[in-house]
């Protein structure tokens, strides 16, 4: 309560100019030059059609279902698992949009064209509609699928429009899965891995707004308020767990800044994270340390550093100009960004099959 009161006083006394506001907000990450973009694209190109090793979350209803990954899901069979294949494709689309003259673009377009065909979409759709698969890749993979569809539909490119049209049946199914699920979900899921709701809801909300899906926007906004609006007293000292790639608390705040007005978000954040530093306060949130990047679960912490970075930037962008917490949020974001991006090397497939997507999401400011 004291921090909310302090915030209100500071906000009332602050009269930042537009130029000052711009310097407080994140800018395009200089780390993503053409060379870095090519390196991240290569990580995705190396895996989107690489079938093995592969971890499938597969319900078998009979011996007929005992098939190879590319037979089961002929688009998203690479990159070790279905959801990583989805955001590996998203990475390629995102970078082709941003770097149309990049050295990787011809190869990326060819890979995307190989994947996004009507016949392969039909098989993917049949798989998702199979018995016992209503919860398949919910919420993480389905949220990334919608983010992929948003990226394609926002791209003013004839080939992208054809791919987007091909994926429409999958897009519609993914959206329907969330619409069916959310009214039944009585509690949020507060993990640091794939089942977390806050992160997935952010991706889906961004898709819904991009696609003018006001029904999904309204549903997500209402349910996010139900799940999170009354939360108080979160303590970042309890994070991270040893294999998290998402922060439950920071992801929640990054979601709520999407649905609350700046002054509302500022007050909510003061109650939710009362220990959040004011002003330039280096070291208040330190990056996680990865001791063995050949261990896929331990390597999750590299993803945590990347996702924390973009979520901290999102929180800063959601606050009113002059809020005394912006500086500390951006300071921690810079430290996490530097640590996280340095780890995206592709040396080990355990991280190489997915970390590039997180790096591109961060460096291209997609969430903002």
N, C-alpha and C positions, 0 to 999 in steps of 0.2 A: 504494500500500500504506500509505503514511504517513497519507493522508486517511481510509482505512478505520479505521485504528487510532485516530485522533483522534475519529472519529465514535463508535466503540464506547465510548471513555472518556466522552465527553459524554453519550451516551445512558444510560450506567450511572449518571451523577451527576444526571440530570434526573428530577424528579418533578413534572411539570406537572399541574395540576388540570384537570378537564374544562372549566372555564370558559376556562382559558388555551388549551387545545387549540382550542376553538371560535373564539377570536380569531385563531388562526394559520391557520385554514382559510378558503377563499374563501366569501363570502356572496353572496346574490342581488345581481346588478349593478344599482345604482341608475340606471344609464344607460338601462335599459329601462323607462321609465315608459309610460303609455298613449299619449302622443304619439309617442314613439320607436317603439313597437310598431306604431302605425298607419303610420308612415313606412316601416318595413321591409316591412310587409304590402303597401303600395302598390307598392313596387319589384317584388315577386313578381307582384302582380295585373296589373301593366303588361306582364309578359313571359310568363307561363305559357301564354298562348294567342296570343302574337305570333310568327308564323312566320318573319318575315324581319327582319334578316339572319340567316342560318343556316349553321352549319358542321356538316356531317354526316360521320361516320366510317363510310362506307357501302361495302360490298363488293357490286358488281354482278355477278351471275352470267349475266345476259343483258339484252337491251334491255327486257325486261318490268320489270326492277328500276329503271329510270329514272323515278322518281316524285318527287313533291314530299314534303317532310318530313312533312306531316300525313297523307299517304296511307301512308307507310311506318310511322310510329309515331304513331298518332292521339292518344295521351295525352301523350307526352313529346316534342313537336315544337317547343315554344317556347323562349324564353330562350337563343337562339343555338345551343345544343347539347343533346344528350340528357341528359347528367348534370346540367347546370344546371337543366333543366326538372324533373328528379327532385327535386333539393333545393329548387327553388322551391316545388314542391307540399308538400314536407316543412315548409318555413317556414310556409306557410299553416296546415297542420294544427297545428303547434306553437303558433302564436300564438292560434289559435282555442281551443285547450285552455287556455292560460294566461290569456287575456283574453276570456272568453265574452261579455262585454258590450261589447267593443270596437266602435268605429264601423265597422270594416272587416269584421266577422264575417259579416254577411249576404252581402256581395259575395264573400268568401272561400269560404263554404259553397257558393254558387252555382257558383263556378269549379271547386271540387273535385267537385261533383256532376256537372258537365258532363264532367269528365275520367274519373272512375272508374266506367265502365259495363262490363258484361260483354262487349259486342261490341267495344269498343275494346281491352280486355284481350286478347281473342282475337287481334286483329291484331298487337298488340305481341308476344304470345307466338309467333305464327307468324314474325314478323320475326326474333326472337332465335334461333329454331330453324332459320333458313335456312342454306343451305350457306355455309361460310366465315365464319360469325359466332360461332363458339364463343368467340372472345376478345373479342367486342364489349363495350366499356365495362368490361373487367376490368382492375383490381379496383375502380377509383374509383366508376364509375357504379352498378355492381351493389351495392357496399357502401352507397351512399346509398339505393338502392332498398330494401334491407333495413332501413335506419334509418327510412325512411318507413313501412314496414310495422309496425315496432316502435311507432312513435308512434301509429299508428291503433289497434293492438291494445291499447295501454295506456289509450286514451281511453274512458272510460265514457260513451258517447254512442250512441244508436241509429243515427244517420246514419253515424257513424264505423265502427260495427260492420258496416254494410252495405258501406261502401267497402273495409274490410279484407277482407271475404269475397270481394269482386270481385277484389281484387289477389292473392289466395292463389296462383293458378297462377304468376304472375310471381315471387312470393316463393319458392315452391318451386323454380323454375328457377334463380333467383339463388343460393340456398343450395346447390343441387346443383352449380352451376358452381364454387363454391369447394371443395366436397368432392371434386370430380374433379381439380381443379387442384393443390391443396396437396400431395398425396403426390408429385406429379411435379416440383414446383418445388424445384430443388436449391440455389438461392441467393436471398436476399432482394433486393428491388429498391430501391435507395437513391437515388432521385431526389427532386427538390423539386417534382415535378408529379404528374400523374394516375396514373402507373404505380407510384408508391411503395406498397410493401406495408404498412409499419408503420401508417400512418394508416388505410388501408382495413381492416386487421385489427382495429384498435380499434373501428371502427364495427360490423363484423360480430360481434365478440365481445360487444359490448353488446346487439346484436339477439339473439344466440343465448341469452344469459342471460335476457333479457326474455321470450323465447318458450319457455323451457325446452327448448331444443334441445341436450341434453347431448352428443350426438354431435359437433355442430359446435364446441361449447365445448371438448371434449376434443381434437379435432383441431387447432384453432387454438392452444390452449395448448401442445400438444406441439410444433407446428411453430415457434411463436414462440421457444420455448426452443432448438430446433435452430438457428434462424437468428441469434438475438441474445444468448443467455445468455453466451457466451464473448467477446463484444465487449469490447475494452479500448482506452483511450487516445484516445477521440474528441476532436477539437479544433474548437470552434465558430469559431475564427478562419478556417476554410475555408468558412464559410457567411456569408451566403447567396450562391447564384449569382444572376445578374441578372434571372431571370424565375421564381424559385421562389415558390410559395405555401404550401409545406410545408417544414419543417426536417427533413432526414433524421435528425439526431441527436436532436433534441428529441421528434420524433414517436416514435422508437424507445423513448425513455425513458417517454413517456406510455403506450405500449402495455405495456411491461414492468411498470409500476406496477399494471396491471390483473391481472397473473397471478402476481406475487410477493407474499409477505407483507411487511409494512412493514420488518421487520428485514432480510429478504433483499433487498428493493429498495434499502434504504439502502446495503448493502454492494456490491451490483451497481453502483449509481449512482456510488459512489466510485471504482470501477475504470474504469467506462465514461467518465465525465466528471470526470477528476481535477482539472481546472481550475475546477470549479464553485465559486463564491464562498461563503464562510461568513459568516453574520451579515448585517447590513444593509450591502450593498455596491452603492450606486447606480452605474449606468454600466457594469456588467460585461457587459451584453448590450444593445446599443442597437437601437432600431427601424430597419428598413430605410427608405430614402428613395426616394420615387417622383417622378421628374422630369417625367413626361408621362402623365397618366391617360387620354389619348385613345389610347394605345398599349396594346392588350390584353395583351401580354406583360409590358411594364413595370409595368402595373397589378397584375400578380400579387403584387407585393411588398406591396400593401395587404392582400391575403389572408394573406400570411405574417405580418404583424404581428398579425392577428386570431388565426390558428391558433397562433402562438407563445404568445399570451396564455393561451388556454384550456389548452394543453398544459403550460405552466409551472405553472398552477394545479393541473392534474392531478398533476404530479410532486410538488408540495408536499403535496397531499392523500394521496399514497401513502407518504409518509415517516412514521416514528414521531413522536409528539408530542415536541417539544423538540429535534428535529434542527436543528443550527445552519445548515443550508442553506435551511430553509423561508423565513426572512425575505428572503434574497436572491432566491429564486425568485419570491416574491409581489411584491417590489419591481419586478423586471423585468416581471412580468405586468401590473402596473398601468400601467407606462409604455407597453408595447405595446398594451394595451387602449385607452388614451386616444388614442394615435396612430391605431390601426386604426379605431376607431369614428368618429372625426372625418372619415375619408376616405369613409365610406359615404353619399354624397350623391345618387347617381343622375345626376349631371351628365353623365357619359359612359356610354353603354350598354356599353362595354367592361368596366366594373366593375359597373355597375348591375344587370346581368342575373344576377349571382351573389354579390356581396359581402354582400347582405342576409342570405343564408343563413348565412354565416360569422359575421356580427354576432349573429344570433339564437342560433346554437349557443353562442357565447361568453357572451352576456348572460343566457341562461336556464340556464346551467350544465348543459347537456345531458350533456356528457361525464362529469360528476361524479355 
